[in-house]
């Protein structure tokens, strides 16, 4: 019988068969990669004992399943080692998530695949420690790269992914031929929707009782929400995913806007200019360069002392989003960049924002407590904070936001303006609509990270038992 948590996804064009002989594996690259793979094999042979209190090896772990997911994002790499209890009510109950992250991301190692593999070793070490020794060989492991890696030139992304696949095959976990890939934006959005609604306990309900997920990454932003079967039948091609969860079938609108994650959007906004060689979105007193992907752009404030402002910055963001660009659906349902926003634009269900939406809300004190894991807000809150930040020069920003890293301060005005316009105009929520900012979800007394990786883990475990 199929698991009620199965996620039905289409073929991922980023997933390829296991590679044959690789032309880049020669000389120094081959030596370094062999060393990295040897270290992974050392872990596989010299398995550490299970941590104190962990379920014992072998059959002692009956009723438990684990899945390890590496999230290779544009700004950093993360690992989740998920622990599930099976056979109790719902097919899989999430028990624990060992979560570790580090910077930079794999895209920083273009042309250096062996170093990319080496950067994952601390994460692999933690994942091995989290899984009992007797269950490691049956635990699926996968690495999914998101938007940042897609921007590398030539074969650099392929070289990194091939090297990582070799390393995962040598690890104590179970790696398949398709365990490493660049995650298609549609699948990323689908996994994010599944994660959110699983953690909220909304799977199994009608489509109107589920939640809308908006995930602002570094390279792209994903919007996903369930629609009625009738609405799905009238949708343009490429926007609807068929998903199953909690014993219910769902038609889920999913769209990924590549180049409009927070870090990528900075580059787009700087390219949009400001008319006098500077930008209305860069803090006064700053002069530098902004690097993203293959772009290196001058980051200068507008020369006019009054030229840096929240209003002018938001007007520039509106231009960059190209809100008037026609889309495949009815014009009243267009979002931005020529994409169809879907029926209702996701406003009918509760809207949950995560990833960089949370980070910038915390930076700007929209979120009133550093201990919070969720917060009620509106798109207008971002606009108000952008007005305040855009009035400040670098000195005042540093004193007003002492906990914000120095490299983020010059772009705080820009980031907040972008979040505001993206939500109110791009996605169409309106400035006063209530939204839920979420970092973690409390489930059965434990806090779990709001990340698409959980949806991928559920899908991987389900696939083993179909």
C-alpha positions as CSV (number, residue, x, y, z in Angstrom):
1,X,0.0,0.0,0.0
2,X,1.4,3.4,-0.9
3,X,2.4,5.6,2.0
4,X,-0.1,8.5,2.7
5,X,2.9,10.8,2.8
6,X,4.0,10.0,-0.8
7,X,4.8,13.1,-2.8
8,X,4.2,12.7,-6.5
9,X,6.6,14.8,-8.5
10,X,7.4,14.9,-12.2
11,X,10.8,14.1,-13.6
12,X,13.5,16.5,-12.4
13,X,15.5,17.7,-15.4
14,X,18.4,18.4,-13.0
15,X,18.7,14.7,-12.1
16,X,21.0,12.7,-14.4
17,X,22.2,9.1,-14.5
18,X,25.4,8.3,-12.7
19,X,28.3,9.9,-14.6
20,X,30.8,8.0,-16.7
21,X,34.5,8.9,-17.0
22,X,34.8,12.6,-16.1
23,X,37.3,14.7,-18.2
24,X,38.0,17.1,-15.3
25,X,39.2,14.2,-13.1
26,X,42.9,14.5,-13.8
27,X,46.0,15.7,-12.1
28,X,45.6,17.7,-8.9
29,X,41.8,17.5,-9.1
30,X,41.9,13.7,-9.1
31,X,44.3,13.5,-6.2
32,X,42.2,15.9,-4.1
33,X,39.0,14.1,-4.9
34,X,40.5,10.7,-4.1
35,X,41.6,12.1,-0.7
36,X,38.1,13.4,0.0
37,X,36.4,10.1,-1.0
38,X,38.9,8.2,1.0
39,X,37.9,10.2,4.1
40,X,34.2,9.4,3.4
41,X,35.2,5.7,3.1
42,X,37.1,5.9,6.4
43,X,33.8,7.1,8.1
44,X,32.0,4.2,6.4
45,X,34.5,1.6,7.7
46,X,35.2,3.0,11.1
47,X,31.7,3.9,12.1
48,X,31.4,5.8,15.3
49,X,29.3,4.2,18.0
50,X,25.8,5.5,18.3
51,X,25.4,8.4,20.7
52,X,24.3,7.7,24.2
53,X,20.5,7.3,24.3
54,X,20.2,6.6,20.6
55,X,18.2,3.6,19.4
56,X,20.5,0.6,19.2
57,X,22.0,-0.8,16.1
58,X,20.5,-3.5,13.9
59,X,17.0,-4.6,14.7
60,X,17.0,-2.4,17.8
61,X,16.0,0.4,15.5
62,X,12.7,-1.3,14.5
63,X,10.0,1.3,14.0
64,X,12.5,4.1,13.2
65,X,13.6,5.5,9.9
66,X,16.1,8.2,9.1
67,X,16.8,10.3,6.0
68,X,19.8,12.6,5.4
69,X,19.3,15.7,3.2
70,X,22.0,18.1,2.2
71,X,20.6,21.5,1.1
72,X,23.2,23.2,-1.1
73,X,21.9,26.7,-1.1
74,X,23.3,29.8,-2.9
75,X,24.8,31.2,0.3
76,X,25.5,28.2,2.4
77,X,25.3,24.4,2.8
78,X,23.1,22.7,5.4
79,X,22.4,19.1,6.4
80,X,19.2,17.7,8.0
81,X,19.3,14.2,9.6
82,X,15.6,13.5,10.1
83,X,14.4,10.8,12.4
84,X,10.9,9.3,11.9
85,X,8.8,6.9,13.9
86,X,6.7,4.6,11.7
87,X,3.6,2.6,12.1
88,X,1.7,4.8,14.5
89,X,-1.4,6.5,13.1
90,X,0.1,8.6,10.3
91,X,2.6,6.6,8.4
92,X,5.6,8.6,9.5
93,X,5.8,10.8,12.6
94,X,8.7,13.2,12.7
95,X,10.7,12.7,16.0
96,X,13.9,14.7,15.5
97,X,15.9,16.8,13.1
98,X,19.7,17.2,13.5
99,X,20.3,20.5,11.7
100,X,23.7,22.0,10.9
101,X,24.7,24.8,8.4
102,X,27.9,26.4,7.3
103,X,29.1,29.0,4.7
104,X,29.9,29.5,1.9
105,X,27.8,27.5,-0.5
106,X,29.0,25.1,-3.1
107,X,28.6,27.7,-5.8
108,X,31.7,29.4,-4.2
109,X,33.8,26.5,-5.4
110,X,33.3,26.8,-9.1
111,X,36.2,25.0,-10.9
112,X,37.3,23.4,-7.6
113,X,35.1,20.3,-7.2
114,X,37.4,18.6,-4.7
115,X,37.3,21.6,-2.4
116,X,33.5,21.6,-2.7
117,X,33.4,18.0,-1.5
118,X,35.8,18.8,1.4
119,X,33.5,21.7,2.5
120,X,30.7,19.2,3.2
121,X,32.8,17.0,5.5
122,X,31.8,18.7,8.8
123,X,28.2,18.3,7.8
124,X,28.6,14.6,6.9
125,X,30.3,14.0,10.3
126,X,27.3,15.4,12.1
127,X,24.9,13.4,10.0
128,X,26.8,10.1,10.7
129,X,26.7,10.8,14.5
130,X,22.9,11.4,14.3
131,X,22.1,8.0,12.8
132,X,22.5,4.7,14.7
133,X,25.2,2.5,13.2
134,X,22.9,-0.3,12.3
135,X,20.6,1.9,10.4
136,X,23.1,3.9,8.3
137,X,23.2,1.5,5.4
138,X,19.4,1.7,5.0
139,X,19.3,5.5,5.4
140,X,18.8,7.4,2.1
141,X,21.1,10.4,1.6
142,X,20.7,13.1,-1.0
143,X,22.1,16.5,-1.9
144,X,19.9,19.0,-3.7
145,X,21.4,22.2,-4.9
146,X,19.2,25.2,-5.4
147,X,19.3,28.4,-7.6
148,X,22.9,29.5,-6.9
149,X,24.6,26.5,-8.5
150,X,22.6,26.9,-11.7
151,X,24.4,30.2,-12.3
152,X,27.9,28.7,-12.5
153,X,29.4,28.9,-16.0
154,X,30.1,26.0,-18.3
155,X,30.5,22.6,-16.7
156,X,31.4,23.8,-13.2
157,X,28.1,22.9,-11.7
158,X,28.2,19.4,-13.2
159,X,31.8,18.9,-12.0
160,X,30.8,19.7,-8.4
161,X,27.7,17.5,-8.5
162,X,29.6,14.6,-9.9
163,X,32.3,14.9,-7.3
164,X,29.7,15.0,-4.5
165,X,27.9,12.0,-5.9
166,X,31.2,10.0,-5.7
167,X,31.6,11.0,-2.1
168,X,28.0,10.2,-1.1
169,X,28.4,6.7,-2.7
170,X,31.4,6.2,-0.5
171,X,29.6,7.3,2.7
172,X,27.9,4.9,5.2
173,X,24.5,5.9,3.8
174,X,22.4,4.7,0.9
175,X,23.0,6.8,-2.2
176,X,21.3,6.2,-5.5
177,X,22.2,7.3,-9.0
178,X,19.8,10.3,-8.7
179,X,20.8,11.3,-5.2
180,X,22.6,14.4,-6.3
181,X,21.1,17.1,-8.5
182,X,20.2,20.7,-9.0
183,X,16.7,20.9,-7.5
184,X,14.1,22.1,-10.0
185,X,12.4,25.2,-8.7
186,X,9.0,23.6,-9.0
187,X,10.1,20.6,-6.9
188,X,11.7,23.0,-4.3
189,X,8.4,24.8,-4.0
190,X,6.4,21.6,-3.8
191,X,8.7,20.2,-1.0
192,X,8.3,23.5,0.8
193,X,4.5,23.4,0.7
194,X,4.6,19.8,1.9
195,X,7.0,20.6,4.8
196,X,4.8,23.5,6.0
197,X,1.5,21.7,5.9
198,X,3.0,18.5,7.4
199,X,4.5,20.5,10.4
200,X,1.2,22.4,10.8
201,X,-0.8,19.2,10.8
202,X,-2.9,20.4,7.8
203,X,-2.3,17.5,5.5
204,X,-5.4,15.3,5.1
205,X,-7.7,18.4,5.1
206,X,-9.5,20.0,2.2
207,X,-7.4,22.3,0.0
208,X,-9.0,25.4,1.5
209,X,-7.7,24.4,5.0
210,X,-4.1,24.1,3.9
211,X,-1.6,27.0,4.1
212,X,0.2,29.0,1.4
213,X,4.1,28.8,1.5
214,X,6.3,31.6,0.3
215,X,10.0,30.7,0.5
216,X,12.5,33.5,-0.1
217,X,15.9,31.9,-0.9
218,X,19.1,33.6,-2.0
219,X,18.7,32.9,-5.8
220,X,14.9,32.3,-6.2
221,X,11.6,32.7,-4.4
222,X,8.9,30.0,-4.4
223,X,5.2,30.4,-4.0
224,X,2.9,27.4,-3.5
225,X,-0.6,26.8,-2.4
226,X,-3.4,24.3,-3.0
227,X,-6.2,25.0,-5.5
228,X,-9.5,23.2,-6.3
229,X,-9.6,20.5,-8.9
230,X,-11.7,22.8,-11.1
231,X,-9.1,25.6,-10.8
232,X,-6.3,23.1,-11.6
233,X,-8.0,22.0,-14.8
234,X,-8.1,25.6,-16.1
235,X,-4.4,26.3,-15.2
236,X,-1.8,27.0,-17.9
237,X,0.8,24.3,-18.3
238,X,3.6,24.0,-15.9
239,X,2.0,25.6,-12.8
240,X,0.2,22.7,-11.1
241,X,1.8,19.8,-9.1
242,X,-0.2,16.8,-8.1
243,X,0.7,15.9,-4.5
244,X,-0.5,13.4,-2.0
245,X,-0.3,13.8,1.8
246,X,-2.2,12.5,4.9
247,X,-4.4,10.3,2.7
248,X,-5.6,13.3,0.6
249,X,-4.9,14.3,-3.0
250,X,-3.9,17.9,-3.8
251,X,-3.5,20.1,-6.8
252,X,-0.9,22.6,-5.8
253,X,0.0,25.8,-7.6
254,X,3.8,26.1,-7.6
255,X,6.0,28.7,-9.2
256,X,9.7,29.5,-8.7
257,X,11.0,32.9,-9.7
258,X,14.6,32.4,-10.6
259,X,16.8,35.6,-10.1
260,X,14.4,36.9,-7.5
261,X,15.7,35.4,-4.3
262,X,17.1,38.1,-2.0
263,X,20.8,37.9,-3.1
264,X,20.0,37.6,-6.8
265,X,17.4,40.4,-6.5
266,X,20.1,42.8,-5.2
267,X,22.0,42.3,-8.5
268,X,18.8,42.9,-10.5
269,X,18.1,46.1,-8.5
270,X,21.6,47.4,-8.9
271,X,21.4,46.7,-12.7
272,X,18.2,48.7,-12.7
273,X,20.2,51.8,-11.7
274,X,19.0,55.0,-10.2
275,X,19.4,57.5,-13.0
276,X,22.5,59.3,-11.7
277,X,25.0,56.4,-11.5
278,X,24.0,55.6,-8.0
279,X,21.1,53.6,-6.5
280,X,18.2,54.9,-4.3
281,X,18.5,51.6,-2.4
282,X,22.2,51.7,-1.2
283,X,23.0,53.3,2.1
284,X,24.6,56.8,2.0
285,X,28.3,56.6,3.0
286,X,28.9,53.3,1.3
287,X,31.0,52.6,-1.7
288,X,31.8,49.1,-2.9
289,X,31.1,46.2,-5.2
290,X,28.4,43.6,-5.0
291,X,29.2,40.2,-6.3
292,X,26.6,37.6,-7.2
293,X,27.2,34.7,-9.6
294,X,29.2,36.0,-12.5
295,X,28.1,39.6,-11.8
296,X,30.3,42.2,-10.1
297,X,28.4,45.4,-9.8
298,X,29.2,48.9,-8.4
299,X,27.1,49.5,-5.3
300,X,26.9,53.3,-4.7
301,X,24.1,55.5,-3.2
302,X,22.3,58.1,-5.3
303,X,24.4,61.2,-5.7
304,X,21.4,63.4,-4.7
305,X,21.4,63.6,-0.9
306,X,17.6,63.1,-1.0
307,X,17.9,60.3,-3.6
308,X,18.1,57.4,-1.2
309,X,14.6,56.8,0.2
310,X,12.2,54.0,0.9
311,X,9.7,55.3,-1.6
312,X,12.2,55.8,-4.5
313,X,13.8,52.4,-3.7
314,X,10.4,50.7,-3.8
315,X,9.5,52.4,-7.1
316,X,12.8,51.0,-8.6
317,X,11.9,47.5,-7.3
318,X,8.4,47.8,-9.0
319,X,10.2,48.6,-12.3
320,X,12.6,45.6,-11.9
321,X,9.7,43.2,-11.2
322,X,8.0,44.1,-14.5
323,X,4.5,43.9,-13.0
324,X,2.8,44.7,-16.3
325,X,4.4,41.9,-18.3
326,X,1.7,39.7,-19.8
327,X,1.3,36.1,-18.5
328,X,-0.3,32.9,-19.8
329,X,-3.4,33.3,-17.7
330,X,-6.0,36.0,-17.3
331,X,-4.4,39.4,-16.8
332,X,-5.9,39.9,-13.4
333,X,-4.0,36.8,-12.3
334,X,-0.5,37.8,-13.5
335,X,2.1,38.3,-10.8
336,X,5.5,39.6,-12.1
337,X,8.1,38.8,-14.7
338,X,5.4,37.4,-17.0
339,X,4.4,34.6,-14.6
340,X,0.8,33.4,-13.8
341,X,0.1,34.1,-10.1
342,X,-2.7,31.5,-9.9
343,X,-6.4,31.8,-9.0
344,X,-6.7,34.0,-6.0
345,X,-2.9,34.5,-5.8
346,X,-2.8,32.4,-2.6
347,X,-4.6,35.0,-0.5
348,X,-7.5,32.7,0.5
349,X,-5.4,30.5,2.7
350,X,-3.2,31.6,5.7
351,X,0.1,32.8,4.2
352,X,3.4,31.7,5.8
353,X,6.7,33.4,4.9
354,X,10.1,31.9,5.7
355,X,13.9,31.9,5.0
356,X,15.1,35.4,4.2
357,X,11.8,36.9,5.0
358,X,12.4,35.8,8.6
359,X,16.0,37.0,8.6
360,X,15.4,40.5,7.4
361,X,12.3,40.9,9.7
362,X,14.6,39.9,12.6
363,X,17.3,42.3,11.4
364,X,14.9,45.2,11.3
365,X,13.0,44.5,14.5
366,X,9.8,43.6,12.7
367,X,10.1,40.5,14.9
368,X,10.2,41.8,18.4
369,X,12.1,38.9,20.1
370,X,15.2,37.1,19.2
371,X,13.8,34.0,20.9
372,X,10.6,33.9,18.7
373,X,10.1,31.1,16.3
374,X,7.0,32.7,14.6
375,X,5.6,36.2,14.3
376,X,2.5,37.9,12.9
377,X,3.2,40.7,10.4
378,X,2.1,42.4,7.2
379,X,3.8,43.4,4.0
380,X,3.4,47.0,5.1
381,X,5.7,46.3,8.1
382,X,8.5,45.8,5.6
383,X,7.6,49.1,3.9
384,X,7.7,51.0,7.2
385,X,11.0,49.6,8.1
386,X,12.5,50.3,4.7
387,X,11.4,54.0,5.1
388,X,13.4,54.1,8.4
389,X,16.5,52.3,7.1
390,X,16.7,54.2,3.9
391,X,17.0,57.5,5.8
392,X,20.1,56.4,7.6
393,X,23.7,56.6,6.5
394,X,26.2,53.8,7.3
395,X,27.1,55.3,10.6
396,X,23.6,55.6,11.9
397,X,22.7,52.1,10.5
398,X,25.6,50.6,12.5
399,X,24.5,52.2,15.7
400,X,20.8,51.6,15.2
401,X,21.2,47.9,14.1
402,X,24.2,46.7,16.1
403,X,23.3,43.0,15.6
404,X,23.2,43.2,11.8
405,X,26.4,42.1,10.1
406,X,28.5,44.8,8.5
407,X,28.2,43.3,5.0
408,X,24.4,43.4,5.2
409,X,24.0,47.0,6.4
410,X,24.6,48.8,3.0
411,X,21.7,46.7,1.6
412,X,19.2,46.8,4.5
413,X,17.1,49.6,2.7
414,X,17.2,47.5,-0.5
415,X,16.3,44.2,1.1
416,X,13.4,45.6,3.1
417,X,12.0,47.5,0.1
418,X,12.3,44.4,-2.0
419,X,10.4,42.2,0.5
420,X,7.7,44.8,0.7
421,X,7.1,45.2,-3.0
422,X,7.5,41.5,-3.7
423,X,4.7,40.6,-1.2
424,X,2.3,43.5,-1.8
425,X,2.7,44.0,-5.6
426,X,4.5,41.0,-7.0
427,X,2.6,38.3,-5.2
428,X,-0.4,40.5,-4.7
429,X,-1.0,40.2,-1.0
430,X,-1.7,43.9,-0.3
431,X,0.1,46.0,2.3
432,X,-2.2,45.2,5.2
433,X,-2.9,41.5,4.8
434,X,-1.8,39.5,7.8
435,X,1.1,37.0,7.2
436,X,2.8,34.5,9.4
437,X,6.6,34.8,9.6
438,X,8.0,31.4,10.6
439,X,11.5,30.1,11.4
440,X,10.5,26.9,13.2
441,X,7.3,25.0,14.0
442,X,6.5,23.6,17.4
443,X,5.3,20.0,16.9
444,X,4.9,17.5,19.8
445,X,6.9,19.7,22.1
446,X,9.9,20.0,19.7
447,X,11.0,22.8,17.4
448,X,11.6,21.9,13.7
449,X,13.2,24.1,11.0
450,X,10.9,25.3,8.3
451,X,12.8,24.0,5.3
452,X,12.0,22.2,2.0
453,X,14.4,19.5,3.0
454,X,11.8,17.8,5.2
455,X,9.5,17.3,2.2
456,X,12.4,15.8,0.3
457,X,13.2,13.4,3.1
458,X,9.5,12.3,3.3
459,X,9.5,11.7,-0.4
460,X,12.8,9.7,-0.3
461,X,11.6,7.4,2.5
462,X,8.3,6.9,0.8
463,X,10.0,6.1,-2.5
464,X,11.9,3.2,-0.9
465,X,8.6,1.5,0.0
466,X,6.4,2.1,-3.0
